[in-house]
Amino acid sequence: MFLRNAWYVAAWSGEVTDTPLARTLLGEPVVLFRAGDGAPVALEDRCCHRQLPLSMGRVVDGGIQCGYHGLRFDAQGRCTGVPGQSAVPPGAAVRAYRLAERWGWVWIWMGDPARADESSIPDWWFMDHPGWKVVPGNGGRPIHTRSNYELITDNLLDLSHVGYVHPDTIGSDNVVNFPVRTERKADRVVMTRLMPDVEPPPFHRMAGGFEGNVDRWMIVEAALPALIDVDVGSAEVGGGALEGDRLQGIAYHALNAPTPETATTTHFFYAHARFFRTDSAEMDEVYRRDFYRIFMEDVAIVEAQQASLDRNPAAEWIDINVDAPGLAMRALLRERIAAEAAASAEAGAAIRNPRPKEIRMSAVVLLVELKMEEGRRGDFVARAQRHRELVLANEPACRRFDIVVPDGTDDVVRLYEVYDDQAAVDRHMQTDYMAAYRADTGSMVADRRIVTAVLANE
């Protein structure tokens, strides 16, 4: 299970063009492209007609055209045209996702769009500051990693491994001799390890030109869901770096955004921002080449861990002192996921709504039974409640709209709607908020069945 009401990196900005980009995020197929005004767009990667991935189509007039029958969809996921006919079928839409573009990345919100708050994107300002030099990781593409994303978070919060995994670059034997301090905050965990008067690792000695010992620091801030800033460096002994003046010597940040593809695979985005030798093309190449090798050494570790977990998922884990930051982050993430699931379950706990309007004798009654994808019923009911409020506020011809969660099931929802006549039903199906509702909930529904659609006396 993933935390859905959170920002994840979906792509590097340069990856999103006028050619559709297919990417699976949190288990959901998504297509990314740029609209006519250059803004990034993310839609559910399927045509609502016959389910062909929209990523197999092409971008036309700022929207995307299905590669099978030519249906076109706009940036909101609404079908805007069907070749060979003048009318668009009611409910023809796919889900559109909230996006933001910042720090060279396109960020996506996979949960409730009403809760998307761009201020919760990390303030990694040094990724866009003239005093810092940024080198995109892996040439501006994610590393596809065959492991769960939390193994990557564990790895980055436990830098005691550098002496064993990266001995010829950023590792040294003395790291494990200094304890870590773990701070748990509302939405993040901070790991601090300060190492006064130590021998620098090979890369730091080369990059900083140090002739003797250094003061070295490792400060890792991991924000939910898995956005990790690794602030590291070395400076002359006694220069104040360990007291907070870290813009000296060699100071750099490794920015990491492992985005889950599935429960066992990850899109690993990373970049480096440095505050030293910012005009050196030679140092740029070191970060492109040598740090790619360092990251791939870590990828080999977490992929081997995942393979072992796949073989024996019940194997017991033991914990040691250096695990404290990772354990704190795992606990924080579990608590937030549980709270999100509880909120969805509360919203989905039986909602039979009172009749909002006078009932007249003749009416069209729609009874729709929906089978949910696993674990999505609470999300669906919460979204259906907001849709119901819009319908009852804007459509006088809707006399009743009930959302029923049957007892004894965990994946069924029934919608009971009453309208004055068929014309009212048709008008309802053509509203923008109906299209948005269908787009938002399309990936939550496994099967949809109209049990009753008749003219009846109530």
C-alpha positions as a printed Julia matrix, in Angstrom:
458×3 Matrix{Float64}:
   0.0     0.0     0.0
   1.24    3.49   -0.83
   0.67    6.96    0.61
  -1.46    8.58   -2.09
  -2.04   12.06   -0.73
   1.55   13.11   -1.32
   3.79   14.48   -4.06
   5.99   12.1    -6.05
   8.38   12.83   -8.9
   6.84   11.52  -12.12
   9.52   12.59  -14.61
  12.37   14.93  -15.33
  11.03   18.06  -17.03
  13.03   17.21  -20.13
  11.37   13.81  -20.41
   7.9    15.33  -20.86
   7.48   16.52  -24.44
   4.89   16.45  -27.21
   5.51   12.71  -27.5
   3.48   10.62  -25.01
   5.51    9.16  -22.15
   4.14    6.01  -20.49
   5.05    5.47  -16.84
   3.52    3.31  -14.12
   3.37    5.14  -10.79
   2.1     3.59   -7.54
   0.77    0.72   -9.63
  -1.27    3.0   -11.91
  -0.45    3.4   -15.63
  -0.05    7.11  -16.44
   0.66    8.96  -19.68
   2.53   12.28  -19.58
   2.81   14.9   -22.3
   2.81   18.67  -22.78
  -0.27   20.64  -23.73
  -0.29   23.38  -26.33
   0.79   25.99  -23.77
   3.74   23.85  -22.67
   2.19   22.81  -19.36
   2.73   19.17  -18.39
  -0.31   16.87  -18.4
  -0.8    13.47  -16.76
  -3.76   11.25  -17.56
  -4.79    7.72  -16.81
  -3.1     5.68  -19.55
  -6.14    4.12  -21.17
  -8.77    5.13  -23.65
 -12.24    4.84  -22.11
 -13.53    3.39  -25.4
 -11.66    0.09  -25.79
  -8.92    0.48  -23.19
  -5.91    0.94  -25.49
  -3.14    2.81  -23.62
  -3.28    6.45  -24.67
   0.52    6.46  -24.66
   0.27    4.48  -27.92
  -1.41    7.48  -29.53
  -0.06   10.94  -30.29
  -0.33   14.51  -29.06
  -2.64   16.6   -31.28
  -3.64   20.24  -30.71
  -2.51   20.18  -27.09
  -4.47   17.01  -26.26
  -3.89   13.34  -26.85
  -5.44   11.18  -29.55
  -6.03    7.46  -29.07
  -4.02    5.39  -31.51
  -6.88    2.93  -32.1
 -10.04    4.86  -33.07
  -8.84    8.46  -32.85
 -10.79    9.68  -29.79
  -9.25   12.88  -28.47
  -8.83   13.89  -24.82
  -7.98   17.27  -23.34
  -5.7    18.09  -20.4
  -8.58   17.46  -17.95
  -9.1    13.95  -19.31
 -12.38   14.79  -21.08
 -13.07   13.29  -24.47
 -13.45   16.22  -26.87
 -14.1    14.42  -30.12
 -14.94   11.08  -31.69
 -14.16   10.66  -35.39
 -17.24    9.94  -37.5
 -19.83   11.27  -35.05
 -20.87   14.67  -33.81
 -21.65   13.81  -30.17
 -19.3    12.62  -27.46
 -20.82    9.74  -25.43
 -21.84   10.6   -21.86
 -19.13    9.92  -19.32
 -16.37    9.68  -21.93
 -13.39   10.71  -19.81
 -10.3     9.39  -18.06
  -8.69   10.47  -14.84
  -6.44   13.54  -14.86
  -3.77   13.97  -12.17
  -2.6    17.15  -10.45
   0.92   18.15  -11.48
   3.51   20.73  -10.48
   6.83   21.52  -12.14
   9.68   22.42   -9.82
  13.43   21.84   -9.39
  13.69   20.36  -12.89
  11.14   17.66  -12.11
   7.46   17.1   -12.86
   5.69   16.22   -9.6
   2.45   14.26   -9.46
  -0.26   13.96   -6.8
  -1.84   10.5    -6.97
  -4.5    11.01   -4.28
  -7.44   13.34   -3.73
  -6.81   16.32   -6.04
  -8.63   18.64   -3.64
  -5.89   18.01   -1.07
  -2.93   18.73   -3.35
  -0.85   21.54   -1.8
   2.23   22.61   -3.73
   3.75   24.13   -0.59
   4.4    20.57    0.62
   6.91   19.97   -2.2
  10.38   20.1    -0.55
  12.13   23.46   -0.71
  15.21   22.24   -2.53
  16.07   25.78   -3.59
  19.72   24.95   -4.38
  18.42   23.02   -7.4
  17.58   26.38   -8.97
  20.16   28.85   -7.6
  22.95   30.55   -9.58
  25.46   29.94   -6.79
  25.06   26.17   -7.04
  25.81   23.75   -9.87
  23.31   20.98  -10.54
  24.18   17.76  -12.35
  21.13   15.58  -13.18
  21.52   11.93  -12.29
  21.63    9.28  -15.01
  21.52   11.88  -17.76
  18.14   13.25  -16.65
  16.34    9.9   -16.55
  15.29    7.75  -13.59
  17.15    4.55  -12.8
  14.66    1.71  -13.03
  15.34   -0.23   -9.84
  14.03   -3.7    -9.06
  13.33   -3.07   -5.4
  10.74   -1.57   -3.1
  11.3     2.16   -2.68
  11.59    1.93    1.12
  14.8    -0.07    0.77
  16.26    2.98   -1.0
  15.12    5.24    1.85
  16.72    2.85    4.35
  19.96    2.95    2.36
  20.13    6.74    2.3
  19.3     7.15    6.0
  22.06    4.69    6.94
  25.32    6.05    5.56
  27.39    3.72    7.72
  27.42    1.53    4.61
  29.7     3.86    2.64
  32.89    2.27    3.97
  31.8    -1.14    2.71
  29.88   -0.37   -0.49
  31.86    2.67   -1.74
  35.38    2.27   -0.29
  37.27    3.86   -3.19
  35.14    7.01   -3.51
  33.09    8.34   -0.59
  33.74    5.56    1.96
  36.12    5.46    4.91
  36.57    3.19    7.91
  36.05    5.96   10.47
  32.39    6.68    9.68
  31.04    3.93   11.96
  32.98    5.33   14.91
  30.64    8.31   15.16
  27.06    7.85   16.39
  24.0     9.16   14.61
  21.39   11.48   16.04
  17.81   10.77   14.92
  15.1    13.43   14.97
  11.53   12.55   14.11
   9.34   15.46   13.03
   5.73   15.74   11.86
   6.4    14.66    8.27
  10.09   13.81    8.13
  13.07   12.19    9.83
  16.5    13.81   10.12
  19.71   11.81   10.59
  22.84   13.7    11.68
  26.37   12.33   11.9
  29.21   14.79   12.62
  32.82   13.62   12.33
  35.46   16.06   13.61
  39.12   15.81   12.64
  38.98   12.67   10.49
  40.77   11.46    7.4
  38.73   12.45    4.31
  37.47    9.78    1.92
  39.17    9.56   -1.51
  36.68   11.74   -3.39
  36.68   14.49   -0.75
  40.49   14.59   -0.66
  40.65   14.91   -4.45
  37.82   17.43   -4.83
  38.83   19.66   -1.91
  42.58   19.38   -2.22
  42.86   18.57    1.49
  46.32   17.62    2.74
  45.35   16.55    6.24
  42.3    15.71    8.29
  38.92   17.37    7.87
  35.68   18.0     9.67
  33.12   15.88    7.86
  29.33   15.89    8.05
  26.42   13.72    6.94
  22.95   15.19    7.45
  20.06   13.35    5.8
  16.52   14.72    5.8
  13.89   12.24    4.58
  10.43   13.74    4.03
   7.27   11.77    3.34
   6.72    9.76    1.29
  10.35    9.24    0.16
  12.03   12.56   -0.65
  15.56   12.47    0.68
  18.08   15.32    0.84
  21.59   14.04    1.65
  23.65   17.05    2.81
  27.31   15.97    2.96
  30.77   17.45    2.77
  34.15   18.14    4.34
  35.93   21.32    5.44
  39.1    22.37    7.23
  39.25   21.27   10.86
  37.84   23.86   13.26
  36.39   26.08   10.53
  32.85   26.03   11.92
  31.31   23.54    9.48
  30.17   21.21   12.27
  28.56   24.16   14.03
  26.4    24.93   10.99
  28.57   26.96    8.58
  28.61   24.29    5.9
  29.03   26.48    2.8
  32.77   25.89    2.75
  35.24   23.2     1.72
  33.36   20.76   -0.46
  29.62   21.02    0.22
  27.06   19.21   -1.85
  23.56   17.78   -1.69
  22.38   14.53   -3.22
  18.65   14.91   -3.91
  16.78   11.63   -4.11
  13.18   10.92   -5.1
  12.49    7.19   -5.4
   8.96    6.9    -6.8
   7.24    3.5    -6.52
   6.38    1.85   -9.81
   5.0    -1.25   -8.08
   5.49   -2.84   -4.67
   8.81   -4.26   -5.86
  10.07   -1.8    -8.5
  10.98    1.89   -8.34
  11.76    4.86  -10.57
  14.86    6.25   -8.84
  15.3     9.97   -9.57
  18.39   11.75   -8.26
  20.53   14.84   -8.81
  23.53   16.55   -7.23
  23.82   20.22   -6.33
  27.28   21.44   -5.27
  28.67   24.66   -3.82
  32.28   24.22   -4.9
  34.06   24.37   -8.25
  30.75   25.28   -9.87
  32.43   26.32  -13.14
  34.46   23.12  -13.52
  33.44   20.92  -16.45
  35.85   18.31  -15.09
  33.94   18.17  -11.79
  30.64   17.98  -13.69
  31.97   14.88  -15.4
  33.03   13.37  -12.07
  29.47   13.72  -10.81
  28.02   12.34  -14.04
  30.38    9.36  -14.25
  31.67    8.49  -10.78
  28.53    9.24   -8.84
  26.47    7.25  -11.31
  28.76    4.33  -10.44
  28.24    5.04   -6.72
  24.47    5.04   -7.16
  24.59    1.84   -9.17
  26.56    0.22   -6.34
  23.64    1.07   -4.06
  21.13   -0.15   -6.65
  22.92   -3.51   -6.73
  22.53   -3.72   -2.93
  18.8    -2.93   -2.77
  17.99   -5.16   -5.75
  19.78   -8.07   -4.08
  17.85   -7.34   -0.87
  14.57   -7.38   -2.78
  15.42  -10.67   -4.47
  16.13  -12.17   -1.05
  12.86  -10.81    0.35
  10.98  -12.22   -2.63
  12.45  -15.66   -1.97
  11.68  -15.59    1.74
   9.25  -12.8     2.69
   8.78  -14.26    6.18
  12.49  -14.04    7.06
  13.12  -12.32   10.38
  14.97   -8.98   10.48
  17.18   -7.87   13.36
  17.99   -4.22   14.05
  21.25   -2.51   15.04
  21.96    1.03   16.22
  22.45    2.55   12.78
  18.94    1.45   11.79
  17.28    4.04   14.05
  16.64    6.71   11.35
  15.28    4.18    8.86
  13.05    2.57   11.47
  11.71    5.99   12.45
  10.93    6.78    8.81
   9.2     3.44    8.25
   7.08    3.98   11.37
   6.15    7.51   10.27
   5.16    6.31    6.81
   3.11    3.42    8.22
   1.26    5.76   10.56
   0.46    8.19    7.74
  -0.74    5.39    5.43
  -2.88    3.96    8.23
  -4.39    7.38    8.94
  -5.17    7.83    5.25
  -6.79    4.39    5.09
  -8.8     5.11    8.25
 -10.06    8.39    6.8
 -11.13    6.61    3.64
 -12.83    3.87    5.64
 -14.67    6.44    7.75
 -15.88    8.18    4.62
 -16.98    4.82    3.28
 -18.8     3.69    6.37
 -22.39    3.48    5.29
 -23.77    6.5     3.91
 -27.44    6.51    3.28
 -28.48   10.08    2.69
 -31.9    11.57    3.47
 -34.11   12.64    0.64
 -33.16   16.21   -0.19
 -36.2    17.05   -2.3
 -39.89   16.41   -2.55
 -40.62   13.1    -4.27
 -43.11   13.15   -7.11
 -44.76   10.11   -8.6
 -43.06    9.73  -11.99
 -39.28    9.37  -12.04
 -36.29    7.69  -13.66
 -34.51    5.51  -11.12
 -30.89    4.49  -11.66
 -29.41    1.77   -9.48
 -25.75    1.22  -10.3
 -23.66   -1.47   -8.62
 -19.91   -0.99   -8.65
 -17.2    -3.48   -7.79
 -14.08   -1.7    -6.53
 -10.45   -2.44   -7.16
  -8.84   -3.89   -4.03
  -8.49   -1.32   -1.25
 -10.13    1.53   -3.19
 -13.69    1.52   -1.83
 -13.05    4.16    0.81
 -11.37    6.46   -1.73
 -14.3     5.98   -4.12
 -16.95    6.75   -1.51
 -15.14    9.92   -0.41
 -15.02   11.12   -4.03
 -18.65   10.08   -4.65
 -19.77   12.13   -1.65
 -18.25   15.29   -3.13
 -19.88   14.49   -6.49
 -23.25   13.98   -4.81
 -23.0    17.43   -3.2
 -22.38   19.02   -6.61
 -25.28   17.16   -8.21
 -27.79   18.08   -5.5
 -26.63   21.71   -5.5
 -26.78   22.17   -9.28
 -29.44   19.81  -10.64
 -33.0    20.49   -9.42
 -34.18   17.5   -11.43
 -32.18   15.13   -9.21
 -34.57   14.22   -6.41
 -32.41   11.75   -4.57
 -28.81   10.51   -4.55
 -27.91    7.75   -2.08
 -24.52    6.05   -1.65
 -24.9     2.61   -0.1
 -22.12    0.37    1.23
 -23.71   -3.1     1.63
 -23.03   -5.06    4.8
 -20.87   -8.15    4.44
 -18.84   -6.86    1.5
 -15.55   -5.03    1.25
 -15.53   -4.07   -2.42
 -19.11   -3.18   -3.47
 -20.8     0.23   -3.62
 -24.34    0.93   -4.85
 -25.52    4.29   -6.14
 -29.26    5.01   -6.04
 -30.22    8.09   -8.09
 -33.67    9.47   -8.89
 -34.3    12.03  -11.66
 -37.43   13.7   -13.02
 -37.08   12.17  -16.49
 -34.6    10.75  -18.99
 -33.72   14.23  -20.28
 -32.5    15.12  -16.78
 -30.33   12.01  -16.74
 -28.86   12.95  -20.11
 -28.09   16.51  -18.94
 -26.44   15.14  -15.81
 -24.19   12.85  -17.86
 -22.95   15.81  -19.94
 -21.85   18.02  -17.02
 -18.19   18.87  -16.51
 -18.29   17.65  -12.94
 -19.66   14.28  -14.08
 -16.75   13.98  -16.51
 -14.29   14.88  -13.75
 -15.93   12.38  -11.38
 -15.72    9.55  -13.92
 -12.1    10.46  -14.66
 -11.12   10.58  -10.98
 -12.79    7.27  -10.11
 -12.13    5.27  -13.28
  -9.05    3.54  -11.88
 -10.89    2.66   -8.66
 -13.68    0.68  -10.34
 -13.13   -2.9   -11.5
 -16.65   -3.47  -12.81
 -19.76   -1.32  -13.3
 -23.27   -2.73  -13.69
 -26.56   -0.88  -14.1
 -29.01   -2.99  -12.15
 -32.05   -0.84  -12.91
 -32.67    2.01  -15.35
 -36.46    2.29  -15.61
 -39.32    4.72  -15.48
 -40.99    3.98  -12.18
 -43.47    5.2    -9.63
 -41.81    5.94   -6.33
